[in-house]
Structures are given as C-alpha cells and as structure tokens.
Amino acid sequence: MKNQKGMSHIMLIISIIIIAIIIALIVILINKNIEKGNIDNYQTDMLLIQGKIKVISQEATIQEKDELLKGRKIEENLEDEQIKKLLENKIISKEETSFSMYYILDKSNLEEMGLQSLKLKEGYYLVNYNTDEIIYCKGIEINNNTYYKLSELKQLNVY
C-alpha cells in the first residue's frame, strides 16, 4: 500500500471549523465597532448641541431676552406622541423645577444654530437651557437598553 500524503478528512473538517470560528469573531468585532461608531456619533452630536445651547443661554441671560432661546417650548407641545412617551417613561418630568426651560430642537432649528452637519435622521432633540441636558427623543439602543440623555451616554462604558 502506498503512503498517501495530504490532508485527511478529519484534518479538513477541523480546518474548516477553525476558519469558520475566525470569520465569526471578525464579523462580531466589526459589528461592535460599527455600533460603537454610531453611539459615538450621537454623543458627539449631543455634545455639539450642548456647547451651542450654553452659548445661547448665556447670551439670553446677559441680554435678559428669552426670545434668543432657540426651539419650541415643550410646554406648548405636550400632545406630541414622543413628548408623551418621554413623560410616561419619566425621562423628563413636569415636576422638575426647570421643566419650563425644555425646548424642542428639530432639523431646522439646528441648521439655524449653524449645526447643519449633525446626523439627525429622524425625530428631534430636547434641550434644557438651565441644566444643559440634551435628550434625543427616539433614544439610542445599546445592549437591549434605550438611552435618551447625554448624561447617560457619558456614564456608559460601552466597550
């Protein structure tokens, strides 16, 4: 009988399994990096908005003109479905002392503020001019949890 050289069927199967595991790990890592990039984009956008509203808030305080504050007052839009959802989930509360300082910023408000480069796909942001809190009305899904506030994202250690 000749001595056959080459891979046996068992070696071939083991090689295929190892390659499949390596490919699966690479796909998982790529997906995690994409998800982290999306979260970083939202956080960056929210930080840009926060910086801009701090400037606007200071100008309004100095000039004593609330008309300088950008957006629509949340109090005038309590019938909005997304606002109702945020109130029901206690993301925001009418009992907050600074509830009257919540404003809705949509795409047109952001463009007016010079923030047209933000990646807002749908919905809008809520800002509190007293506390500088930024809330994304749609929320950001991370590991089966939904986060709405910039302060929550800052505390997260995603990876």
C-alpha positions as CSV (number, residue, x, y, z in Angstrom):
1,M,0.0,0.0,0.0
2,K,1.3,3.4,-0.9
3,N,1.9,6.0,1.8
4,Q,-0.6,8.8,0.9
5,K,0.3,12.3,1.6
6,G,-2.1,15.2,2.1
7,M,-4.9,16.1,4.5
8,S,-7.2,13.6,5.8
9,H,-11.0,14.2,6.0
10,I,-10.7,14.9,9.8
11,M,-8.0,17.5,9.3
12,L,-10.0,19.2,6.5
13,I,-13.1,19.4,8.8
14,I,-11.1,20.8,11.7
15,S,-9.5,23.4,9.4
16,I,-12.9,24.5,8.1
17,I,-14.3,24.8,11.7
18,I,-11.3,26.9,12.7
19,I,-11.7,29.2,9.7
20,A,-15.5,29.5,10.4
21,I,-14.8,30.5,14.1
22,I,-12.2,33.1,13.0
23,I,-14.7,34.6,10.5
24,A,-17.5,34.7,13.1
25,L,-15.2,36.5,15.5
26,I,-14.2,39.0,12.9
27,V,-17.8,39.7,12.0
28,I,-18.7,40.2,15.7
29,L,-15.8,42.6,16.2
30,I,-16.8,44.6,13.0
31,N,-20.4,44.9,14.2
32,K,-19.3,46.1,17.6
33,N,-17.1,48.7,16.1
34,I,-19.9,49.9,13.8
35,E,-22.3,50.1,16.8
36,K,-19.7,52.0,18.9
37,G,-19.1,54.4,16.0
38,N,-22.9,55.1,15.8
39,I,-23.0,55.7,19.6
40,D,-20.0,58.0,19.3
41,N,-21.7,59.9,16.5
42,Y,-24.9,60.5,18.6
43,Q,-22.8,61.5,21.6
44,T,-20.7,63.9,19.5
45,D,-23.8,65.5,18.0
46,M,-25.3,65.9,21.5
47,L,-22.1,67.5,22.8
48,L,-22.1,70.0,19.9
49,I,-25.7,70.9,20.7
50,Q,-24.8,71.2,24.4
51,G,-21.9,73.6,23.6
52,K,-24.2,75.7,21.4
53,I,-27.0,75.9,23.9
54,K,-24.6,77.0,26.6
55,V,-23.6,80.0,24.4
56,I,-27.2,80.8,23.5
57,S,-28.3,80.5,27.1
58,Q,-25.5,82.8,28.3
59,E,-26.4,85.4,25.6
60,A,-30.1,85.2,26.7
61,T,-29.2,85.7,30.3
62,I,-26.9,88.6,29.6
63,Q,-29.4,90.4,27.4
64,E,-32.3,89.2,29.6
65,K,-34.2,88.1,26.5
66,D,-35.7,84.6,26.5
67,E,-36.6,85.2,22.8
68,L,-33.0,84.3,22.0
69,L,-33.5,80.7,23.1
70,K,-33.9,78.5,20.0
71,G,-36.6,75.9,19.5
72,R,-40.2,75.4,20.6
73,K,-41.2,75.3,24.2
74,I,-42.0,71.8,25.3
75,E,-45.0,73.1,27.3
76,E,-46.7,74.1,24.1
77,N,-46.1,70.6,22.6
78,L,-47.3,68.3,25.3
79,E,-49.7,66.5,22.9
80,D,-46.7,65.3,20.7
81,E,-46.5,61.5,20.9
82,Q,-42.8,61.4,21.6
83,I,-43.1,64.0,24.4
84,K,-45.9,61.9,25.9
85,K,-43.6,58.8,25.7
86,L,-40.8,60.7,27.4
87,L,-43.1,61.9,30.2
88,E,-44.6,58.4,30.7
89,N,-41.2,56.8,30.9
90,K,-40.1,59.5,33.3
91,I,-37.2,60.6,31.1
92,I,-38.5,64.1,31.8
93,S,-40.9,65.2,34.5
94,K,-43.4,68.1,34.7
95,E,-42.4,68.4,38.3
96,E,-38.9,69.4,37.5
97,T,-38.2,73.0,38.6
98,S,-36.6,73.7,35.2
99,F,-39.3,72.0,33.1
100,S,-40.3,75.3,31.5
101,M,-36.8,75.6,30.1
102,Y,-37.1,72.5,27.9
103,Y,-37.2,73.3,24.2
104,I,-37.6,71.1,21.2
105,L,-34.9,71.4,18.5
106,D,-35.7,70.0,15.1
107,K,-33.6,69.9,12.0
108,S,-34.5,73.5,11.0
109,N,-33.6,74.8,14.5
110,L,-30.2,73.0,14.3
111,E,-29.5,74.5,10.9
112,E,-30.4,78.0,12.2
113,M,-27.9,77.4,15.0
114,G,-25.2,76.5,12.5
115,L,-25.3,72.8,13.3
116,Q,-26.4,71.5,9.8
117,S,-23.7,68.9,9.8
118,L,-25.4,66.9,12.6
119,K,-26.5,63.4,11.6
120,L,-30.1,63.7,12.8
121,K,-32.1,61.2,10.8
122,E,-35.4,61.4,12.4
123,G,-37.1,62.9,15.4
124,Y,-35.6,65.8,17.4
125,Y,-33.6,66.8,20.4
126,L,-34.9,68.3,23.7
127,V,-32.6,70.7,25.4
128,N,-32.9,72.2,28.9
129,Y,-31.3,75.7,28.9
130,N,-30.9,75.7,32.7
131,T,-29.2,72.3,33.1
132,D,-27.7,71.9,29.6
133,E,-29.2,68.5,29.4
134,I,-29.7,67.1,25.9
135,I,-32.3,64.4,25.2
136,Y,-32.7,62.5,21.9
137,C,-36.4,61.8,21.6
138,K,-36.0,58.5,19.8
139,G,-33.5,57.1,22.2
140,I,-30.3,55.2,21.4
141,E,-30.4,51.4,21.6
142,I,-27.4,49.9,23.3
143,N,-27.3,46.2,24.5
144,N,-31.1,46.0,24.7
145,N,-31.4,49.2,26.7
146,T,-32.6,52.5,25.4
147,Y,-30.8,55.7,26.5
148,Y,-32.1,59.2,25.8
149,K,-29.9,61.6,27.7
150,L,-26.4,62.8,27.0
151,S,-25.6,62.5,30.7
152,E,-26.5,58.7,30.5
153,L,-24.3,58.3,27.4
154,K,-21.4,59.9,29.2
155,Q,-21.6,57.5,32.1
156,L,-21.7,54.4,29.8
157,N,-18.7,52.4,29.2
158,V,-19.9,50.6,26.0
159,Y,-16.8,48.5,25.4
